[in-house]
Amino acid sequence: MKPVLVESKTIYRGKVFEVRQDQVRLPNGKLMQLDIVEHPVAVVLVPVDAQGNIYLIRQYRHSAGGEILELPAGVTEANEQVEASARRELREEIGMQANAMRLIGEFFIAPGYTTEYLFIYLATDLTPAPLPGDEDEFIEVVPTPISETFAMVQNGQIRDAKTLAALLLATPYLENK
């Protein structure tokens, strides 16, 4: 037997997500309140150029207290297909288009409290094709050799969970580069 939803109400609506409170009846009959962050589907890209560089981005993340290195990523827009979102984000964040895109994985980012679901794409055969970025994003593009990227993972320079998971999923595709 699984928990049963008794009541659900939205308690906050923000720019990127909503928070809802769910009351559920547990298998033992007790009631429990859960706070759930509702977040749109998102994409993460592992862009790799012909020279064997992974395109990381450096940007300020207020909740992290400073700049972090991460892979390009973003949320799907209304009525946008996931791969179309991935292609748009790639052009907005690193100014490149991928002539080859491959879905290499998908996962919940933190299912204990959010609905956010990520699709991970390997983006290769890159050519310049910039789109204007979001007005609230100040991004530095950091092309980094594959071996150096994984050294940065090992020494703690890359601390973003979605980036770490996406790089793990990309590893079998990067071994020959």
C-alpha positions as CSV (number, residue, x, y, z in Angstrom):
1,M,0.0,0.0,0.0
2,K,1.3,3.5,-0.8
3,P,0.4,6.9,0.7
4,V,-2.9,8.5,-0.4
5,L,-3.2,12.2,-1.2
6,V,-5.9,13.7,1.0
7,E,-5.4,17.4,0.1
8,S,-3.1,19.6,-2.0
9,K,-2.9,23.4,-2.1
10,T,-0.4,25.8,-3.8
11,I,1.1,28.1,-1.1
12,Y,3.6,30.0,-3.3
13,R,3.9,30.9,-7.0
14,G,7.3,32.3,-8.2
15,K,9.0,33.0,-11.5
16,V,10.4,29.5,-11.9
17,F,8.6,27.3,-9.5
18,E,5.6,26.8,-7.2
19,V,5.4,25.3,-3.8
20,R,2.5,23.1,-2.8
21,Q,1.6,21.5,0.5
22,D,0.2,18.0,0.2
23,Q,-1.4,16.1,3.0
24,V,-1.1,12.4,2.6
25,R,-2.3,9.4,4.6
26,L,0.5,7.0,5.2
27,P,0.1,3.2,5.0
28,N,-0.2,3.1,8.9
29,G,-3.1,5.6,8.8
30,K,-1.2,8.6,10.0
31,L,-1.4,12.0,8.2
32,M,1.7,13.7,7.0
33,Q,2.3,17.1,5.4
34,L,4.7,17.3,2.5
35,D,6.1,20.5,1.0
36,I,6.7,20.0,-2.8
37,V,8.5,22.3,-5.2
38,E,6.8,22.1,-8.6
39,H,9.4,22.8,-11.3
40,P,9.2,22.5,-15.1
41,V,11.0,19.8,-17.0
42,A,14.6,20.9,-17.6
43,V,17.5,20.0,-19.8
44,V,21.3,19.6,-19.3
45,L,23.8,19.6,-22.1
46,V,27.2,18.0,-22.4
47,P,28.6,20.0,-25.4
48,V,31.8,18.5,-26.8
49,D,33.7,20.1,-29.7
50,A,35.9,18.4,-32.3
51,Q,39.0,19.2,-30.3
52,G,37.8,17.2,-27.2
53,N,36.6,20.2,-25.1
54,I,33.6,20.1,-22.9
55,Y,31.8,23.5,-22.8
56,L,31.3,24.4,-19.2
57,I,29.8,27.7,-18.1
58,R,30.7,29.9,-15.1
59,Q,28.0,31.9,-13.6
60,Y,27.0,33.5,-10.3
61,R,24.5,31.4,-8.3
62,H,23.1,33.4,-5.4
63,S,22.0,30.3,-3.4
64,A,25.5,28.9,-3.7
65,G,27.1,32.1,-2.5
66,G,29.2,32.7,-5.6
67,E,30.2,31.6,-9.1
68,I,30.1,27.9,-10.0
69,L,31.2,25.9,-13.0
70,E,28.4,23.8,-14.5
71,L,27.1,22.5,-17.8
72,P,24.7,24.5,-19.8
73,A,21.1,23.9,-18.7
74,G,17.6,25.4,-18.6
75,V,13.9,24.8,-18.3
76,T,11.5,24.0,-21.1
77,E,9.2,26.8,-22.1
78,A,5.4,26.4,-22.5
79,N,4.6,23.9,-25.3
80,E,8.3,23.4,-26.1
81,Q,9.5,19.9,-26.9
82,V,12.4,18.7,-24.7
83,E,15.0,18.4,-27.5
84,A,14.0,21.8,-28.9
85,S,14.6,23.2,-25.4
86,A,18.0,21.6,-25.3
87,R,18.9,23.1,-28.7
88,R,17.7,26.6,-27.7
89,E,19.5,26.5,-24.4
90,L,22.7,25.5,-26.1
91,R,22.5,28.4,-28.5
92,E,21.6,30.9,-25.7
93,E,24.2,29.8,-23.2
94,I,27.3,28.9,-25.2
95,G,26.4,30.4,-28.7
96,M,26.7,27.0,-30.4
97,Q,24.3,24.7,-32.2
98,A,24.8,20.9,-32.2
99,N,24.5,19.1,-35.5
100,A,24.3,15.9,-33.5
101,M,22.2,15.5,-30.3
102,R,21.8,12.3,-28.3
103,L,19.7,11.8,-25.3
104,I,22.0,10.0,-22.8
105,G,19.9,9.9,-19.6
106,E,17.2,11.4,-17.5
107,F,16.5,11.6,-13.8
108,F,14.7,13.4,-10.9
109,I,17.1,16.0,-9.4
110,A,15.8,15.6,-5.8
111,P,12.6,13.5,-5.6
112,G,12.3,14.0,-1.9
113,Y,11.0,17.5,-2.3
114,T,10.7,18.5,-6.0
115,T,9.1,17.4,-9.2
116,E,12.0,18.7,-11.3
117,Y,13.0,16.1,-14.0
118,L,16.1,16.5,-16.1
119,F,16.9,15.2,-19.6
120,I,20.6,15.0,-20.4
121,Y,21.9,15.5,-24.0
122,L,25.3,14.9,-25.5
123,A,25.7,17.7,-28.0
124,T,28.4,17.2,-30.7
125,D,29.4,18.5,-34.1
126,L,29.2,22.1,-32.8
127,T,29.0,25.2,-34.9
128,P,28.5,28.8,-33.9
129,A,24.9,29.9,-33.9
130,P,24.3,32.3,-30.9
131,L,20.9,33.4,-29.6
132,P,20.5,36.2,-27.1
133,G,20.7,34.9,-23.6
134,D,18.3,35.6,-20.7
135,E,18.7,39.2,-19.4
136,D,19.3,38.0,-15.9
137,E,22.2,35.6,-16.8
138,F,25.8,36.6,-17.0
139,I,27.6,33.6,-18.3
140,E,31.3,33.0,-19.1
141,V,31.8,30.1,-21.5
142,V,34.7,27.9,-20.4
143,P,35.8,25.3,-23.0
144,T,37.7,22.7,-21.1
145,P,39.6,19.6,-22.2
146,I,37.8,16.4,-21.2
147,S,40.6,15.1,-19.0
148,E,40.8,18.5,-17.2
149,T,37.0,18.5,-16.7
150,F,37.2,15.2,-14.9
151,A,40.2,16.4,-12.9
152,M,38.0,19.3,-11.8
153,V,35.4,16.9,-10.7
154,Q,37.9,15.0,-8.6
155,N,39.4,18.0,-7.0
156,G,36.0,19.6,-6.1
157,Q,36.1,22.5,-8.5
158,I,32.8,21.2,-10.1
159,R,30.2,21.0,-7.3
160,D,26.9,21.2,-9.2
161,A,24.9,17.9,-8.9
162,K,23.3,18.0,-12.3
163,T,26.7,18.6,-13.9
164,L,28.3,15.7,-11.9
165,A,25.4,13.3,-12.9
166,A,25.5,14.4,-16.5
167,L,29.2,13.9,-16.8
168,L,28.9,10.4,-15.3
169,L,26.2,9.6,-17.9
170,A,28.4,11.0,-20.7
171,T,31.6,9.1,-19.7
172,P,31.1,6.1,-22.1
173,Y,30.7,8.6,-25.0
174,L,33.8,10.6,-24.1
175,E,36.3,7.7,-23.6
176,N,37.4,7.8,-27.3
177,K,37.8,11.6,-27.5
